[in-house]
Amino acid sequence: GIVPTKSEETWKVRELANSWAAMRWARHHVSDLGLQLATEVLSSQTSLHQGDLSQARAWLSTLLEESPAQGLVRLGAMTIAAWLAREEGDYAAALIHARAAETLARSSSEIQHLVLALLEAGNALDHLGQLNSAQSKYKEALRLAKGTGNARLLADIRISLGDLALSQGRYEFARQTLAETIASLSSIGDILWMAGALETMANAELGCGDHADAERTWQESLSMSRETGDYANVATCFGGLSRAATAREDHSRAVRLAAAHTRLAGELSYSDPPFWLRELDRSLKMSRSSLGQRMSDEAWNQGLAMERDRAMDYALEKRHEEAIDSGPLSRREVEVARLVAGGMTNREIAEKLFISERTAEGHLERIRNKLGVRSRTEVATWAVERGLALLS
């Protein structure tokens, strides 16, 4: 992925500060302009995910109650309110806002606003388990959106249809729908929506039993979201990669990534859909059970302790050593040999793998014995000859 430069990070911080300054101004100006400004600011999902959803939702709620604004200004604000409630996991409130927005949109004959309201209503119904009603909303939204020529809007609806198919256990259908959506988004170069489509695609791939493909797709989605600053999707990808790690029995990694998901989602006041959370909880229980209480708690605390950038680096590590000729070495010993080839000291290896320095030394000693070599240089040479040093 592309790591932002220092100047880009500074710009993002300033942009976020300006967004919240605008929200504070809007909060104290309960007029058409105040509500309109708040709606414009909150429409920027990338900035909002770096802030506090709860605070944003509370401020918009106050403006909706006190502002005399009507028409398209109120319609747009109610649709945003539905989205905010959904992001926080308050699906009943999201449905109330979406239905109110839908009623306003139908009376105003604003097709694009109606499509957005139908989409939010469908999302809320999906997460409330009312799948048939959700499908009805999505189908109407899709039919209307085709007449707008808005490629991003069409992609958003199809991603939601993919999510619905996942809830219904129709993984192959979801995979096919999302493949078409990703191709469309690729043609217009929309990285933000592409990341969301890839995240949903990874769920479909895992449901089809292709955990290696799912892991690669989640990493691609995470890398894109890191570039755009969409940290809610980053949190979701942490959880997805945790599930993929459970599927290939890398249980310590699975628990660490689940903890990283919990930390980042909590910092953002963000909640993933119920279906998705149930799947994460199920896989996490499997990994915890395999590790046992002590090792599981240790891995969980390590994941919680990771700052966001460290967690993203960890989640993006390639985990396909099993495809390499590892000879007599175990998977963990292959990891150590790879890091030795990368020039790391025992202390650095210990920090990287969440083990003690003494344990790292023990791994290296066993590697030398198994390979019949005496030095770190010979271990590094062995790793390079098998392509291990090329894995990052």
C-alpha positions as CSV (number, residue, x, y, z in Angstrom):
1,G,0.0,0.0,0.0
2,I,1.0,3.7,-0.3
3,V,2.1,5.1,3.1
4,P,1.2,8.8,3.3
5,T,4.1,11.2,3.5
6,K,4.5,13.5,6.5
7,S,3.1,16.5,4.5
8,E,0.1,14.4,3.5
9,E,-0.5,13.3,7.1
10,T,-0.3,17.0,8.2
11,W,-2.8,17.9,5.5
12,K,-5.2,15.2,6.7
13,V,-5.0,16.4,10.3
14,R,-5.7,20.0,9.2
15,E,-8.6,18.8,7.0
16,L,-10.1,16.9,9.9
17,A,-9.7,19.9,12.3
18,N,-11.4,22.2,9.7
19,S,-14.3,19.7,9.4
20,W,-14.9,19.7,13.1
21,A,-14.6,23.5,13.3
22,A,-17.3,23.7,10.6
23,M,-19.5,21.3,12.6
24,R,-19.1,23.4,15.7
25,W,-20.2,26.5,13.7
26,A,-23.2,24.6,12.2
27,R,-24.2,23.4,15.6
28,H,-24.7,27.0,16.8
29,H,-26.5,28.2,13.7
30,V,-29.7,26.3,13.5
31,S,-30.7,27.7,10.2
32,D,-30.9,26.3,6.7
33,L,-27.2,27.1,6.3
34,G,-26.2,25.4,9.5
35,L,-28.0,22.2,8.7
36,Q,-26.8,22.3,5.1
37,L,-23.1,22.8,6.2
38,A,-23.3,19.9,8.7
39,T,-24.7,17.7,6.0
40,E,-21.9,18.6,3.6
41,V,-19.2,18.0,6.2
42,L,-20.7,14.6,7.3
43,S,-21.0,13.5,3.7
44,S,-17.2,13.2,3.7
45,Q,-17.0,9.6,5.0
46,T,-13.2,9.5,4.9
47,S,-12.9,12.4,7.3
48,L,-15.7,11.3,9.5
49,H,-14.2,7.9,10.1
50,Q,-11.2,9.5,11.7
51,G,-13.4,11.4,14.2
52,D,-16.1,10.5,16.7
53,L,-19.2,9.1,15.1
54,S,-21.2,9.5,18.4
55,Q,-20.4,13.2,18.6
56,A,-21.2,13.8,15.0
57,R,-24.5,12.0,15.3
58,A,-25.5,13.9,18.4
59,W,-24.8,17.2,16.8
60,L,-26.7,16.4,13.7
61,S,-29.7,15.1,15.8
62,T,-29.8,18.5,17.6
63,L,-29.7,20.4,14.3
64,L,-32.5,18.3,12.9
65,E,-34.7,18.9,16.0
66,E,-34.0,22.7,16.1
67,S,-33.5,23.7,12.5
68,P,-36.5,25.1,10.6
69,A,-35.0,23.9,7.3
70,Q,-37.2,21.8,5.0
71,G,-37.0,20.4,1.5
72,L,-33.8,19.0,0.1
73,V,-31.7,20.3,3.0
74,R,-33.7,18.3,5.6
75,L,-33.9,15.3,3.2
76,G,-30.1,15.2,2.8
77,A,-29.6,15.5,6.6
78,M,-32.1,12.7,7.4
79,T,-30.3,10.4,5.0
80,I,-27.0,11.2,6.6
81,A,-28.6,10.6,10.1
82,A,-29.7,7.2,8.9
83,W,-26.1,6.4,7.8
84,L,-24.6,7.6,11.1
85,A,-27.0,5.5,13.2
86,R,-26.2,2.5,11.0
87,E,-22.4,3.0,11.4
88,E,-22.9,3.0,15.2
89,G,-25.0,-0.2,15.1
90,D,-28.3,1.5,16.0
91,Y,-30.3,-0.1,13.2
92,A,-33.8,0.7,14.6
93,A,-33.0,4.4,14.6
94,A,-31.4,4.1,11.1
95,L,-34.6,2.6,9.8
96,I,-36.7,5.4,11.3
97,H,-34.5,8.1,9.7
98,A,-34.3,6.3,6.3
99,R,-38.1,5.8,6.1
100,A,-38.7,9.5,6.9
101,A,-36.1,10.4,4.2
102,E,-37.8,8.0,1.8
103,T,-41.2,9.7,2.4
104,L,-39.8,13.1,1.8
105,A,-37.9,12.0,-1.4
106,R,-41.1,10.4,-2.9
107,S,-43.0,13.7,-2.4
108,S,-40.2,15.7,-3.9
109,S,-39.6,13.5,-7.0
110,E,-35.9,13.7,-6.3
111,I,-34.7,10.3,-7.8
112,Q,-31.2,10.3,-6.5
113,H,-32.2,11.3,-3.0
114,L,-34.9,8.6,-3.1
115,V,-32.3,6.0,-4.2
116,L,-30.1,6.9,-1.3
117,A,-33.0,6.7,1.2
118,L,-34.0,3.3,-0.2
119,L,-30.4,2.1,0.1
120,E,-30.2,3.2,3.7
121,A,-33.6,1.6,4.5
122,G,-32.4,-1.6,2.9
123,N,-29.2,-1.6,4.9
124,A,-31.0,-1.1,8.1
125,L,-33.5,-3.9,7.3
126,D,-30.7,-6.2,6.3
127,H,-28.9,-5.7,9.6
128,L,-32.2,-6.1,11.5
129,G,-32.6,-9.5,9.9
130,Q,-35.6,-8.5,7.7
131,L,-33.9,-9.8,4.5
132,N,-36.9,-10.0,2.2
133,S,-37.8,-6.4,3.0
134,A,-34.2,-5.3,2.5
135,Q,-34.1,-7.1,-0.9
136,S,-37.2,-5.2,-2.0
137,K,-35.7,-1.9,-1.1
138,Y,-32.4,-2.7,-2.9
139,K,-34.2,-3.8,-6.1
140,E,-36.2,-0.6,-6.3
141,A,-33.1,1.4,-5.6
142,L,-31.2,-0.5,-8.3
143,R,-34.0,0.0,-10.9
144,L,-34.1,3.8,-10.2
145,A,-30.3,4.2,-10.1
146,K,-29.9,2.7,-13.5
147,G,-31.6,5.8,-14.9
148,T,-29.3,8.2,-13.2
149,G,-26.0,7.1,-14.8
150,N,-24.3,7.4,-11.5
151,A,-21.7,4.5,-11.5
152,R,-20.7,5.0,-7.9
153,L,-24.3,4.9,-6.7
154,L,-24.9,1.7,-8.7
155,A,-21.8,0.1,-7.2
156,D,-22.9,1.0,-3.7
157,I,-26.2,-0.7,-4.2
158,R,-24.5,-3.8,-5.7
159,I,-22.2,-4.0,-2.7
160,S,-25.2,-3.9,-0.5
161,L,-26.8,-6.7,-2.6
162,G,-23.5,-8.7,-2.1
163,D,-23.8,-8.1,1.7
164,L,-27.4,-9.3,1.6
165,A,-26.3,-12.5,-0.3
166,L,-23.7,-13.1,2.4
167,S,-26.4,-12.9,5.1
168,Q,-28.4,-15.5,3.2
169,G,-25.4,-17.8,2.8
170,R,-25.3,-17.3,-1.0
171,Y,-21.5,-17.0,-1.3
172,E,-21.1,-17.8,-5.0
173,F,-23.8,-15.3,-6.0
174,A,-22.2,-12.6,-3.8
175,R,-18.8,-13.4,-5.4
176,Q,-20.2,-13.0,-8.9
177,T,-22.0,-9.8,-8.1
178,L,-19.0,-8.3,-6.5
179,A,-16.6,-9.3,-9.3
180,E,-18.8,-7.3,-11.7
181,T,-18.9,-4.3,-9.3
182,I,-15.1,-4.3,-8.7
183,A,-14.6,-4.3,-12.5
184,S,-16.9,-1.3,-12.9
185,L,-15.2,0.6,-10.0
186,S,-11.8,-0.2,-11.4
187,S,-12.7,1.4,-14.7
188,I,-13.6,4.7,-13.0
189,G,-10.6,4.6,-10.6
190,D,-12.7,4.9,-7.4
191,I,-10.4,3.6,-4.7
192,L,-12.6,4.4,-1.7
193,W,-15.6,2.3,-3.0
194,M,-13.2,-0.3,-4.5
195,A,-11.9,-1.0,-1.0
196,G,-15.4,-1.5,0.3
197,A,-16.3,-3.9,-2.6
198,L,-13.1,-5.8,-2.0
199,E,-13.8,-6.2,1.7
200,T,-17.2,-7.7,0.9
201,M,-15.7,-9.9,-1.8
202,A,-13.2,-11.3,0.8
203,N,-16.2,-12.4,2.9
204,A,-17.6,-14.2,-0.1
205,E,-14.3,-15.9,-0.9
206,L,-13.9,-17.1,2.7
207,G,-17.5,-18.4,2.6
208,C,-16.6,-20.4,-0.5
209,G,-13.6,-21.9,1.3
210,D,-10.9,-20.0,-0.4
211,H,-9.2,-18.5,2.6
212,A,-5.9,-17.7,0.9
213,D,-7.8,-15.6,-1.7
214,A,-9.8,-14.0,1.0
215,E,-6.7,-13.1,3.0
216,R,-5.1,-11.4,-0.1
217,T,-8.3,-9.6,-0.9
218,W,-8.7,-8.3,2.7
219,Q,-5.1,-7.1,2.6
220,E,-5.7,-5.3,-0.7
221,S,-8.8,-3.6,0.7
222,L,-6.9,-2.6,3.9
223,S,-4.0,-1.2,1.8
224,M,-6.4,1.0,-0.2
225,S,-8.3,2.2,2.9
226,R,-5.0,3.1,4.6
227,E,-4.3,5.3,1.5
228,T,-7.7,7.0,1.6
229,G,-7.9,7.3,5.4
230,D,-11.0,5.1,5.7
231,Y,-10.1,3.6,9.1
232,A,-13.6,2.1,9.6
233,N,-12.9,-0.2,6.7
234,V,-9.4,-0.8,8.1
235,A,-11.0,-2.0,11.3
236,T,-13.3,-4.3,9.4
237,C,-10.3,-5.7,7.5
238,F,-8.5,-6.5,10.8
239,G,-11.5,-8.6,11.7
240,G,-11.6,-10.3,8.3
241,L,-8.0,-11.1,8.4
242,S,-8.5,-12.5,11.9
243,R,-11.1,-14.9,10.4
244,A,-8.7,-15.9,7.6
245,A,-6.0,-16.6,10.1
246,T,-8.3,-18.9,12.1
247,A,-9.2,-20.7,8.8
248,R,-5.5,-21.6,8.3
249,E,-5.0,-22.3,12.0
250,D,-2.7,-19.4,12.8
251,H,-4.5,-18.8,16.0
252,S,-2.2,-16.3,17.7
253,R,-2.4,-14.0,14.7
254,A,-6.1,-14.5,14.6
255,V,-6.5,-13.3,18.2
256,R,-4.1,-10.4,17.9
257,L,-6.0,-9.1,14.8
258,A,-9.4,-9.5,16.5
259,A,-8.1,-7.4,19.4
260,A,-6.8,-4.8,16.9
261,H,-10.2,-4.7,15.4
262,T,-11.9,-4.2,18.8
263,R,-9.5,-1.4,19.7
264,L,-9.8,0.6,16.4
265,A,-13.6,0.1,16.1
266,G,-14.0,1.3,19.7
267,E,-11.9,4.4,19.0
268,L,-14.1,5.2,16.0
269,S,-17.4,4.4,17.7
270,Y,-17.9,2.1,14.7
271,S,-19.9,-1.1,14.6
272,D,-19.8,-3.8,11.9
273,P,-23.0,-5.5,10.8
274,P,-24.4,-8.2,13.1
275,F,-23.9,-11.1,10.6
276,W,-20.2,-10.1,10.2
277,L,-19.7,-9.8,14.0
278,R,-21.2,-13.2,14.6
279,E,-18.8,-14.7,12.1
280,L,-15.8,-13.0,13.8
281,D,-17.0,-14.1,17.3
282,R,-17.4,-17.7,16.1
283,S,-13.8,-17.8,14.6
284,L,-12.4,-16.0,17.6
285,K,-13.8,-18.6,20.0
286,M,-12.2,-21.3,17.8
287,S,-8.8,-19.7,18.0
288,R,-9.1,-18.9,21.7
289,S,-10.0,-22.5,22.4
290,S,-7.1,-23.8,20.4
291,L,-4.6,-21.6,22.2
292,G,-5.9,-22.0,25.7
293,Q,-6.5,-19.3,28.3
294,R,-3.0,-18.1,29.0
295,M,-1.7,-17.9,25.4
296,S,-5.1,-16.5,24.2
297,D,-5.0,-13.7,26.8
298,E,-1.4,-12.9,25.9
299,A,-2.1,-12.6,22.2
300,W,-5.3,-10.5,22.9
301,N,-3.3,-8.1,25.0
302,Q,-0.6,-7.8,22.4
303,G,-3.2,-7.0,19.7
304,L,-4.9,-4.4,22.0
305,A,-1.5,-2.8,22.6
306,M,-0.7,-2.2,18.9
307,E,-1.1,1.4,17.7
308,R,-3.0,1.8,14.5
309,D,0.0,2.0,12.1
310,R,1.7,-0.9,13.8
311,A,-1.5,-3.0,13.6
312,M,-1.8,-2.1,9.8
313,D,1.8,-3.2,9.2
314,Y,1.2,-6.4,11.0
315,A,-2.1,-7.1,9.2
316,L,-0.4,-6.5,5.8
317,E,2.4,-9.0,6.4
318,K,2.3,-11.8,3.8
319,R,1.5,-15.2,5.3
320,H,2.1,-17.7,2.6
321,E,5.3,-19.4,3.7
322,E,3.6,-22.8,3.3
323,A,4.0,-22.4,-0.5
324,I,7.8,-22.3,-0.1
325,D,10.2,-25.2,0.2
326,S,10.8,-25.0,3.9
327,G,12.8,-28.2,4.2
328,P,12.9,-29.5,7.8
329,L,11.8,-26.3,9.4
330,S,8.5,-25.6,11.1
331,R,6.4,-22.6,10.1
332,R,7.7,-20.5,13.0
333,E,11.3,-21.5,12.3
334,V,10.7,-20.4,8.7
335,E,9.5,-17.0,10.0
336,V,12.7,-16.6,12.1
337,A,14.9,-17.7,9.2
338,R,13.2,-15.1,6.9
339,L,13.8,-12.3,9.5
340,V,17.4,-13.4,9.9
341,A,17.8,-13.0,6.2
342,G,16.3,-9.6,6.5
343,G,19.1,-8.6,8.8
344,M,17.2,-8.5,12.1
345,T,18.8,-9.0,15.4
346,N,17.4,-11.5,17.9
347,R,15.8,-8.7,19.9
348,E,14.1,-7.3,16.7
349,I,12.9,-10.8,15.8
350,A,11.4,-11.2,19.3
351,E,9.6,-7.8,19.0
352,K,8.3,-8.7,15.5
353,L,7.0,-12.1,16.5
354,F,5.7,-11.2,20.0
355,I,8.1,-13.6,21.7
356,S,10.9,-13.2,24.2
357,E,14.5,-12.7,23.0
358,R,15.4,-16.0,24.7
359,T,12.8,-17.8,22.7
360,A,14.1,-16.2,19.5
361,E,17.6,-17.4,20.4
362,G,16.2,-20.9,20.9
363,H,14.5,-20.9,17.5
364,L,17.7,-19.9,15.8
365,E,19.7,-22.6,17.6
366,R,17.2,-25.3,16.4
367,I,17.3,-23.9,12.9
368,R,21.1,-24.2,12.8
369,N,20.9,-27.7,14.2
370,K,18.3,-28.8,11.6
371,L,20.1,-27.2,8.7
372,G,23.6,-28.4,9.8
373,V,25.0,-24.9,9.8
374,R,26.9,-22.8,12.4
375,S,26.3,-19.1,11.6
376,R,23.5,-16.6,11.0
377,T,25.0,-15.9,7.6
378,E,24.5,-19.5,6.6
379,V,20.9,-19.4,7.8
380,A,20.3,-16.2,5.8
381,T,21.9,-17.8,2.7
382,W,19.6,-20.8,3.1
383,A,16.5,-18.5,3.3
384,V,17.6,-16.4,0.3
385,E,18.1,-19.5,-1.9
386,R,14.5,-20.6,-1.2
387,G,13.0,-17.2,-1.8
388,L,12.0,-16.7,1.8
389,A,13.8,-13.3,2.0
390,L,11.5,-12.0,-0.7
391,L,8.4,-12.4,1.5
392,S,7.5,-9.2,3.4
